[in-house]
Amino acid sequence: MAVHLSLPDAPVNRKRVQRLMQTMGIEAIYPRKRTTIPGLGHKVYPYLLRNLKVDRPNKVWCTDITYIPLRRGFMYLVAVMDWYSRFVLSWSLSNSLDASFCVTALEEAFEFGRPEIFNSDQGAQFTCENFRSCLEAKSISISMDGRGRALDNVFIERLWRSLKYEDIYLKDYEQVDDLHIGLERYFEFYNYRRRHQALEYETPYEVYKPSQVCLS
């Protein structure tokens, strides 16, 4: 490919190709950094959402971690989402996969109340004692995706796709501070201004708002 791009009759700069590929959503196929790494000896829970009717906010919350590329380096992003309304309750950034930033996001989400069921994958951040104890202390049922079944947590997977194609790949953030500001703007747009067809063209906040009763 590099030979073709450097031919005298059609020279193309490599950085321009990278920018155009990001704009058009074209990506090379290559191994991704793993964010779901089981913890040795950590307790794993069954998946509770199969055939479950989620008919109101705060019935099910979900969480996931995704890899965010920067122009130089990368960060990890975790978010907590209400399954019914798609409202992003909280999010947090980290330069490592230590569980602490996931616990921080969970504690911030509790400012909105608490769910009946909390769903995650089987990553060590969510199966560790510190994270599980936060849920168990509030008598929240814990649900975990099956191994290799990303679609068990389909709504937050769709959030990651929207975020990356609508913001991350287009903005090409260089610094962590710029990324943080960009994420604040995106999630404000996503929660309060973006209307979803699946929500009958209401925003996530409009659907979630009536549920904001603390259930502590």
N, C-alpha and C positions, 0 to 999 in steps of 0.2 A: 504493500500500500504506500509506504514512504517513497518508493521509487516513482510510482505513478504521480504522486503529488508534487514531485520536484522536477517533472519534465519541463523543458524550456518553453513549450507552447502553452502550458497551463500551470505555472508555479503557484502553489497555495501554501500559506504559512500554517504550520501545525497548530499554533494557538488559535487561529481563526477557525480551523476545522473543529477543535475542541469546543469552542464557544457555540458554533452552529449546531453541533451535535447535541449540546445541552439544551439549546433553545428549541430544537425539534423533538427532544425526548428520545434521542437515539443513543444507545449505550453499548459498549463492548461487553461481551460475555466474559466474566472473570470471577474468580472466587471472592466472595464478600467476607468482611470481618464478621465473625460470629458474635451475636449478642445473647444468644440463648445457650448458656453453658451450665449443665446441671451441677449442683454441689454434691460432692461425695457424702453420702449418709444423710442428706437433707430429706425431710419428709415431703412426699408428693401426694396431692389430693386428686380425687376423680373429677372428671369434667361434668358439671351439673347443668349446663345450658342446653343440652340436646333435647329437642322437642319442648323446651320450656317456653311458655308464652310470656314475653316481657311486655307488659301492657301499661307501664307507668314509669315515670322517673324514679330513681333511687331504688329500683328493684335489683338491678345489676349494674355494677361498675366494672370497668376493665382497665388494664394497664399493659404497657409494652415499652420496650427500649428499641431505639433505632440509631443507626450510625449516620452522623452528619459530616460530610466532607467539607473541609475548608481549603482555601487556596494553598495554605501551608499547614498540614496537619489535619486533625479531625476532633470531633467531640461526640459524646453520647447524649441522647435526649430521651427522657422518660416522660410519659404523660398518663394522667388518670382521666378516664372518660366515662360519662353516664351512657350506658348502652342504649337506652330508649330514646333520649333526646339528642345524642351525639355531642352533648355539651362537654367541652374540655374543662374539667374541674381544676386541674393544676398541671404544672410541668416543671422540669428541672434539668439542668445541663451538668455534665461532668466530663472530665478528661480521662476517667477510668471507670471500670465496671464495678467499683466498690458499691455495696448495697446502700450506703448512707444517703446518696442522692435520691434513691427510690423511696426510702423511708421519709425523707423530707417532703417529697411530692405527695405521698399518702397523707401525712399529717396536715398539709395545707388543704388537701381535698376535704378532710373532715370538717373544715370550716363551713361547708355547705350542708352537712348532715352525715348520714351514713347509709350504705346500701344493705339489702338483705344478703346479697351474694357478691363476692369479689372474684373476678376471673383474671388469670394471668397465664403466661407460659410456665415451663418448668425450670426457668433460669435460676441460678444460685441466688440472685438478688431477691427473688420472690419466695424461695423455699427456705431461706435462712430464718433463724429464730427471731432476729430483730424485726423483720418485716411481718412474719406470721403472728407474732405476739401483739402487734398493733391491731390486727384484725380480730384475733381471738378475744382481746380485752373488751371489744365492743360487740361480742357475740355475732360476728359476721361469718356466714358460711363461706368457705374457701373452695373455689373451683379452679382447675388447671387444665390447659389444653393438652390434648394427646400428643405424644412425641411425633414431631415432624408434621403437625397439622396446624399450619399457620391460619387456615380459614376458620378454625375454632374461635378466633378472635378477630373476625372479619371486619368489624367497623373501625377498629383502631388501625388495622392494616390499610384500610381505605384512607384514613386520615394521613398516614405517612406518605402514601402515594400522592395525595393532593398537595401536601406541604412541600414535597420535594420537587414536583413538576411545576407548581405554581409559584414557588418562592426560592428554594435552596439552589436548584440548578440554574435558575435565571439570574439570581443575584450574585452568585459566585463569591460568597463572603470570604474575606481575608483574615479578619481579626475576630476573636471570641466576643469582644464587646459589640462589634457590628452585628454578629450573629444573634446575640441576645436581644438587641433592639429590634432586629428583623423578626424574630420569633414573637416578641411582644405584639408587634403590629399585625402579624399574620393571625395569631390566635384571637386577637380582638376582632379582626375582620371575620374569622371563621365562626366565632361564637355569637356575635351580635349583629352581623350584617349579611352574612352569606345565607341565602335561602336554599333549602334542600327540597328537591322533588319528593323524596321519601317522607318528608315531614309536612307534606301538603303546602310546600313553599313558605313555611315559617322558618325562622332562624332557630338554632339549637337553644339559645337563651329563652326565646319565646315559649318553647315547648317545656324547658326545664323549670322556668321561673316559678310556676304555681307550686312546685314541689319543695321550695326552699323552707322547710320546717325542720329544725334541728331535732334529731331523734336520739339524742344522747341518753 
